[in-house]
Amino acid sequence: MPHAVLSTLYFMAFSHALLLTVILWRRAPSGSPARLLAVAMALLAYKLLEGGAVHSRLYRYIPHLLDLLPNMVMVLGPVLYAYVRRMTGQRAFTAGNWVLHLLPAVAVWLLSAPDVFRGGDAKIAMWAVLQEGSAPTDTSMLLTIKLVAMKVHLASYLVLAWRRLDAFAPALDQLRADNSRNVLQRLRQLMIAFILLEALWVGLFLVQQTTGLITLGMVGQAWLLFLSAIIVLIALQGLQKPDFLITEEERTLAGTPTPPAPEASGTETGATIKYLHSALPDTAAAEIAALIEKRLEEDTLYLDEELSLTKLAKAIGHKSHTVSQVINQHMKSNFYRLVNSYRVQYALTLIEDPKRHWSLERIAIESGFTNRVTFNKAFKEQLDCTPSQYRAERRRSPGQA
């Protein structure tokens, strides 16, 4: 691929990553998990800037600003993992935790320090050789081991992060009535994309080492192109709820144990809310179910887009676990379906009101939904059609406005 095209793609992805970094950092309060995501985006932005500078020959003017983080992926892994931990109700890393998780990255960086701090002329000469494609195709055994170890290091953190996210997915419909599950799904997909990114690099690197059909520079180009695609897709989709957080109480309800230390992870199982050895009589369950319906109907709690199982439990004065048990076993539903059934019915009154000519986006928000996508999904699950189809059908019916 021509260098001009590559540099354009890399700079475009760099601008997206930089913009995401600024937005996340400025909008997130201090201590927010979104600040960790902003750090991850900044690391990716730096590598994309390097790629753009090398292929546009800008490196000749800013050699000392480049190649400062040759082991960036060893920092990225712990940062993404720390972000996912915070999102899933774990406590933030302490200073000691960060030292332990970043120690391998610091050690590798110190080993690379002579290359990091070499003169600008030496760096320019190195990139010129890479640009010409005349660099040797084979690498030393030590360098090969270091490169593969860096990729495995990142992949291990990505797998741990994905497993933490995956553990909560089955339980979210029991805990939330918003688009939390979609947010979690997006994050899981992001972790998978990064895992595939590292698998691509390792695969191409092995091809380069065993066949010599491609150069090490081509391996890096493919990696950056894939990374560029990931960043652009993130920017196009938007980062929904970067501060989305599973609370400690919700994590307990989901049945996910708290590991004794950050390193003792990977022991989580699929999160579900279980009701073993229940002592809740049917009469008590019926009373609580009636109280749930009363508070939802009379106080219109369902219009609160942030309503959760724990908030509902506090509103009716019962334990969250008991409320969840009543909704699931006595009312034969889950929290997501129950609350959204009230929201959909309320939305129907707004759609059918001839005095209101609101957009469906506004109706969704007024009905307690966080966005149009969640509204459409809940509406179709209950009425087997989308809100726009329902409104169009009513307008076609005789006597309807």
C-alpha positions as CSV (number, residue, x, y, z in Angstrom):
1,M,0.0,0.0,0.0
2,P,1.4,3.5,-0.9
3,H,3.0,5.3,2.0
4,A,0.8,8.4,1.4
5,V,-2.4,6.3,1.8
6,L,-1.1,4.6,4.9
7,S,-0.1,7.8,6.5
8,T,-3.5,9.3,5.8
9,L,-5.3,6.3,7.3
10,Y,-3.0,6.4,10.4
11,F,-3.4,10.2,10.9
12,M,-7.2,9.9,10.5
13,A,-7.3,7.2,13.2
14,F,-5.0,9.2,15.3
15,S,-7.3,12.2,15.2
16,H,-10.2,10.0,16.3
17,A,-8.3,8.5,19.1
18,L,-7.0,11.9,20.3
19,L,-10.6,13.3,20.2
20,L,-11.9,10.4,22.2
21,T,-9.1,10.9,24.7
22,V,-9.9,14.5,25.2
23,I,-13.7,14.0,25.4
24,L,-13.4,11.1,27.9
25,W,-10.9,12.9,30.1
26,R,-12.8,16.2,30.2
27,R,-16.3,14.7,30.8
28,A,-15.3,12.2,33.4
29,P,-14.9,13.3,37.0
30,S,-11.7,12.5,38.9
31,G,-11.4,8.9,39.8
32,S,-13.9,7.8,37.2
33,P,-13.3,4.6,35.3
34,A,-13.7,6.6,32.1
35,R,-10.3,8.3,32.9
36,L,-8.7,4.9,32.5
37,L,-10.3,4.5,29.2
38,A,-9.0,7.9,28.2
39,V,-5.4,6.8,29.1
40,A,-5.9,3.7,26.9
41,M,-7.0,5.9,24.0
42,A,-4.0,8.2,24.5
43,L,-1.6,5.2,24.3
44,L,-3.3,4.0,21.0
45,A,-3.2,7.6,19.7
46,Y,0.5,7.7,20.3
47,K,1.2,4.5,18.3
48,L,-1.0,5.8,15.4
49,L,0.9,9.1,15.4
50,E,4.1,7.2,15.1
51,G,2.7,5.2,12.2
52,G,1.5,8.3,10.4
53,A,4.8,10.1,11.0
54,V,6.9,7.2,9.7
55,H,4.9,6.7,6.5
56,S,4.6,10.5,5.8
57,R,8.4,11.0,6.5
58,L,7.5,13.4,9.2
59,Y,9.9,11.4,11.4
60,R,12.7,13.4,9.9
61,Y,11.5,16.5,11.8
62,I,10.4,15.0,15.1
63,P,12.6,12.0,15.7
64,H,12.9,12.6,19.5
65,L,9.1,12.5,19.9
66,L,8.8,9.0,18.5
67,D,9.6,5.5,19.6
68,L,9.4,6.5,23.3
69,L,7.1,3.6,24.1
70,P,8.3,0.6,22.2
71,N,6.4,-1.7,24.7
72,M,3.2,0.3,24.7
73,V,1.1,-2.9,24.6
74,M,2.5,-3.9,28.0
75,V,1.0,-0.7,29.5
76,L,-2.2,-0.9,27.5
77,G,-3.1,-4.3,29.0
78,P,-3.1,-3.4,32.7
79,V,-4.9,-0.1,31.9
80,L,-7.8,-1.8,30.0
81,Y,-8.0,-4.5,32.7
82,A,-8.1,-1.8,35.5
83,Y,-10.9,-0.1,33.5
84,V,-13.0,-3.2,33.2
85,R,-12.4,-4.0,36.9
86,R,-13.9,-0.6,37.9
87,M,-16.8,-1.1,35.5
88,T,-17.7,-4.4,37.0
89,G,-17.8,-3.2,40.6
90,Q,-14.2,-3.9,41.7
91,R,-12.2,-1.4,43.7
92,A,-9.7,0.8,41.9
93,F,-6.1,-0.4,41.9
94,T,-4.0,0.9,44.7
95,A,-0.5,2.3,44.1
96,G,0.9,-1.0,45.0
97,N,-1.3,-2.8,42.5
98,W,-0.2,-0.5,39.8
99,V,3.5,-1.2,40.6
100,L,2.9,-4.9,40.4
101,H,1.0,-4.8,37.1
102,L,3.3,-2.3,35.4
103,L,6.6,-3.8,36.7
104,P,7.0,-6.0,33.6
105,A,6.4,-3.0,31.3
106,V,9.0,-0.9,33.2
107,A,11.5,-3.7,33.1
108,V,11.2,-4.2,29.3
109,W,11.3,-0.4,28.8
110,L,14.5,-0.2,30.7
111,L,16.0,-3.0,28.6
112,S,15.0,-0.9,25.5
113,A,16.2,2.4,26.9
114,P,19.4,2.5,24.8
115,D,17.2,2.4,21.6
116,V,14.7,4.8,23.1
117,F,17.3,7.5,23.9
118,R,19.6,7.0,20.8
119,G,20.3,10.1,18.7
120,G,17.9,11.6,16.3
121,D,20.1,10.8,13.3
122,A,20.2,7.1,14.3
123,K,16.4,7.0,14.5
124,I,16.0,8.7,11.2
125,A,18.4,6.3,9.6
126,M,16.5,3.3,11.1
127,W,13.2,4.5,9.7
128,A,14.7,5.3,6.4
129,V,15.8,1.7,6.1
130,L,12.4,0.5,7.1
131,Q,10.8,2.8,4.5
132,E,13.0,1.4,1.8
133,G,12.2,-2.1,2.7
134,S,15.8,-3.1,2.9
135,A,15.8,-4.1,6.6
136,P,16.8,-7.7,7.4
137,T,13.9,-10.1,7.4
138,D,15.2,-12.2,10.3
139,T,15.4,-11.1,14.0
140,S,17.5,-12.3,16.8
141,M,16.1,-15.0,19.1
142,L,16.2,-12.6,22.1
143,L,14.2,-10.0,20.1
144,T,11.7,-12.6,18.9
145,I,11.1,-13.8,22.5
146,K,10.6,-10.2,23.7
147,L,8.1,-9.3,20.9
148,V,6.0,-12.5,21.4
149,A,6.1,-12.1,25.2
150,M,4.8,-8.5,24.9
151,K,1.9,-9.7,22.8
152,V,1.1,-12.6,25.1
153,H,1.2,-10.2,28.0
154,L,-1.4,-8.0,26.5
155,A,-3.6,-10.9,25.3
156,S,-3.7,-12.3,28.9
157,Y,-5.0,-9.1,30.3
158,L,-7.6,-8.8,27.4
159,V,-8.8,-12.3,28.2
160,L,-9.1,-11.5,31.9
161,A,-11.0,-8.3,31.0
162,W,-13.3,-10.2,28.6
163,R,-14.1,-12.9,31.2
164,R,-15.0,-10.3,33.8
165,L,-17.4,-8.6,31.4
166,D,-18.8,-12.0,30.2
167,A,-19.5,-13.0,33.8
168,F,-22.1,-10.3,34.3
169,A,-24.0,-10.4,31.0
170,P,-26.5,-13.1,32.0
171,A,-27.5,-11.2,35.2
172,L,-27.9,-7.7,33.8
173,D,-31.5,-8.2,32.8
174,Q,-32.2,-9.1,36.4
175,L,-30.5,-5.9,37.6
176,R,-31.1,-3.1,35.1
177,A,-33.8,-2.0,32.7
178,D,-31.7,0.2,30.5
179,N,-29.1,-0.4,27.8
180,S,-26.5,-1.7,30.2
181,R,-26.4,-5.1,28.6
182,N,-25.7,-3.5,25.2
183,V,-22.9,-1.4,26.7
184,L,-21.4,-4.5,28.2
185,Q,-21.7,-6.3,24.9
186,R,-19.9,-3.4,23.2
187,L,-17.1,-3.7,25.7
188,R,-16.8,-7.4,25.2
189,Q,-16.6,-6.9,21.5
190,L,-13.9,-4.3,22.0
191,M,-11.8,-6.8,24.1
192,I,-12.4,-9.5,21.4
193,A,-11.2,-7.1,18.7
194,F,-8.0,-6.4,20.6
195,I,-7.5,-10.1,21.1
196,L,-7.9,-10.6,17.3
197,L,-5.5,-7.7,16.7
198,E,-2.8,-9.4,18.7
199,A,-3.5,-12.8,17.1
200,L,-3.1,-11.2,13.7
201,W,0.3,-9.8,14.7
202,V,1.5,-13.1,16.1
203,G,0.3,-15.0,13.0
204,L,2.0,-12.6,10.6
205,F,5.1,-12.5,12.7
206,L,5.4,-16.3,12.5
207,V,4.9,-16.2,8.7
208,Q,7.6,-13.5,8.5
209,Q,10.0,-15.5,10.6
210,T,9.5,-18.9,9.0
211,T,9.0,-17.9,5.3
212,G,10.5,-14.5,4.8
213,L,7.7,-13.7,2.4
214,I,7.0,-10.4,4.2
215,T,9.0,-8.0,6.2
216,L,8.8,-7.0,9.8
217,G,7.6,-3.6,8.6
218,M,4.7,-5.2,6.8
219,V,3.7,-6.9,10.0
220,G,3.6,-3.6,11.8
221,Q,1.6,-2.0,9.0
222,A,-1.0,-4.7,9.2
223,W,-1.2,-4.3,13.0
224,L,-1.6,-0.5,12.7
225,L,-4.2,-0.8,9.9
226,F,-6.3,-3.2,12.1
227,L,-5.9,-0.8,15.0
228,S,-7.0,2.1,12.9
229,A,-10.2,0.2,11.9
230,I,-10.9,-0.5,15.6
231,I,-10.5,3.2,16.6
232,V,-12.6,4.5,13.7
233,L,-15.4,2.0,14.5
234,I,-15.3,3.1,18.2
235,A,-15.6,6.7,17.1
236,L,-18.5,6.0,14.7
237,Q,-20.4,4.0,17.2
238,G,-19.8,6.3,20.0
239,L,-18.8,5.4,23.6
240,Q,-22.0,4.8,25.4
241,K,-21.9,5.1,29.1
242,P,-18.1,5.1,29.6
243,D,-18.8,5.5,33.3
244,F,-21.2,2.6,33.4
245,L,-20.6,0.9,36.7
246,I,-21.8,-2.3,38.3
247,T,-22.2,-1.6,42.0
248,E,-20.8,-3.8,44.8
249,E,-24.4,-4.7,45.8
250,E,-25.2,-5.7,42.2
251,R,-22.0,-7.7,41.9
252,T,-23.0,-9.6,45.1
253,L,-26.5,-10.2,43.7
254,A,-24.9,-11.5,40.5
255,G,-23.0,-14.1,42.5
256,T,-19.6,-13.1,41.4
257,P,-17.0,-13.6,44.2
258,T,-14.5,-11.0,45.1
259,P,-11.0,-12.3,44.5
260,P,-8.6,-11.8,47.4
261,A,-6.2,-9.9,45.2
262,P,-6.2,-8.4,41.7
263,E,-3.8,-11.1,40.5
264,A,-6.1,-13.9,41.6
265,S,-8.5,-13.3,38.9
266,G,-10.1,-15.5,36.2
267,T,-12.1,-17.5,38.8
268,E,-15.5,-16.0,38.0
269,T,-18.3,-18.1,36.7
270,G,-21.3,-17.0,34.8
271,A,-23.2,-14.5,36.8
272,T,-26.8,-15.4,37.7
273,I,-29.0,-14.5,40.6
274,K,-29.9,-17.8,42.4
275,Y,-32.5,-18.3,45.1
276,L,-31.3,-21.4,47.0
277,H,-33.1,-22.6,50.2
278,S,-35.8,-20.0,49.8
279,A,-38.0,-19.4,52.9
280,L,-40.3,-16.8,51.3
281,P,-43.9,-17.9,51.7
282,D,-46.3,-17.5,48.7
283,T,-48.4,-15.0,50.7
284,A,-45.4,-12.8,51.5
285,A,-44.3,-13.0,47.8
286,A,-47.8,-12.0,46.7
287,E,-47.8,-9.0,49.1
288,I,-44.3,-7.9,47.8
289,A,-45.4,-8.3,44.2
290,A,-48.5,-6.1,44.9
291,L,-46.3,-3.5,46.5
292,I,-43.9,-3.5,43.5
293,E,-46.8,-3.0,41.1
294,K,-48.3,-0.3,43.3
295,R,-45.1,1.7,43.6
296,L,-44.4,1.4,39.9
297,E,-47.9,2.5,38.9
298,E,-48.6,5.2,41.5
299,D,-45.2,6.7,41.8
300,T,-44.3,6.1,38.1
301,L,-40.8,4.9,39.1
302,Y,-40.4,3.4,35.7
303,L,-40.0,6.9,34.2
304,D,-36.6,7.1,36.0
305,E,-34.1,6.0,33.3
306,E,-31.6,5.0,36.0
307,L,-34.1,2.8,37.9
308,S,-32.3,-0.4,38.9
309,L,-33.3,-3.4,41.0
310,T,-31.4,-2.0,44.0
311,K,-33.2,1.4,43.7
312,L,-36.6,-0.3,43.4
313,A,-35.8,-2.5,46.5
314,K,-35.0,0.6,48.5
315,A,-38.2,2.3,47.4
316,I,-40.4,-0.5,48.7
317,G,-38.3,-1.3,51.8
318,H,-37.2,-4.8,51.0
319,K,-33.9,-6.5,50.2
320,S,-32.8,-6.5,46.6
321,H,-32.4,-10.3,46.6
322,T,-36.0,-10.7,47.9
323,V,-37.4,-8.3,45.2
324,S,-35.5,-10.1,42.5
325,Q,-36.8,-13.5,43.7
326,V,-40.4,-12.2,43.7
327,I,-40.1,-10.7,40.2
328,N,-38.6,-13.9,38.8
329,Q,-40.5,-16.7,40.7
330,H,-43.8,-15.1,41.6
331,M,-44.3,-12.5,38.8
332,K,-42.7,-14.8,36.1
333,S,-40.6,-12.0,34.7
334,N,-37.2,-10.3,35.1
335,F,-36.5,-6.7,36.1
336,Y,-35.7,-5.7,32.5
337,R,-39.0,-7.0,31.1
338,L,-41.1,-5.8,34.1
339,V,-40.0,-2.2,34.1
340,N,-40.0,-1.9,30.3
341,S,-43.5,-3.3,30.1
342,Y,-44.6,-0.2,32.0
343,R,-42.5,2.1,29.9
344,V,-43.9,0.6,26.7
345,Q,-47.5,1.0,27.9
346,Y,-46.8,4.6,28.8
347,A,-45.2,5.2,25.4
348,L,-48.3,3.8,23.8
349,T,-50.4,6.5,25.5
350,L,-48.1,9.2,24.2
351,I,-48.1,7.8,20.6
352,E,-51.9,7.5,20.6
353,D,-52.5,10.9,22.1
354,P,-53.8,13.1,19.2
355,K,-52.7,16.2,21.0
356,R,-49.0,15.1,21.1
357,H,-47.0,15.1,17.9
358,W,-43.7,14.2,19.5
359,S,-40.9,12.5,17.8
360,L,-40.3,8.9,18.7
361,E,-36.9,9.9,20.2
362,R,-38.7,12.2,22.6
363,I,-41.3,9.6,23.4
364,A,-38.6,7.2,24.2
365,I,-36.9,9.6,26.7
366,E,-40.2,10.7,28.2
367,S,-41.1,7.0,28.8
368,G,-37.9,6.3,30.8
369,F,-35.8,4.7,28.1
370,T,-32.2,5.8,27.8
371,N,-32.2,5.9,24.0
372,R,-34.2,5.0,20.9
373,V,-32.4,1.6,20.4
374,T,-33.5,0.3,23.8
375,F,-37.0,1.7,23.2
376,N,-37.3,-0.1,19.9
377,K,-36.0,-3.4,21.3
378,A,-38.4,-3.4,24.3
379,F,-41.3,-2.2,22.1
380,K,-40.8,-5.0,19.5
381,E,-40.4,-7.7,22.2
382,Q,-43.9,-6.8,23.6
383,L,-45.9,-5.8,20.5
384,D,-44.0,-7.6,17.7
385,C,-43.5,-4.4,15.8
386,T,-41.3,-1.3,16.1
387,P,-42.7,2.1,17.4
388,S,-42.5,3.6,13.9
389,Q,-44.4,0.6,12.4
390,Y,-47.0,0.9,15.1
391,R,-47.4,4.7,14.6
392,A,-47.6,4.2,10.8
393,E,-50.3,1.5,11.1
394,R,-52.4,3.7,13.4
395,R,-52.2,6.6,10.9
396,R,-53.4,4.3,8.1
397,S,-56.3,3.0,10.2
398,P,-59.7,4.8,9.7
399,G,-60.5,7.4,12.3
400,Q,-56.9,7.8,13.5
401,A,-54.9,11.0,13.4
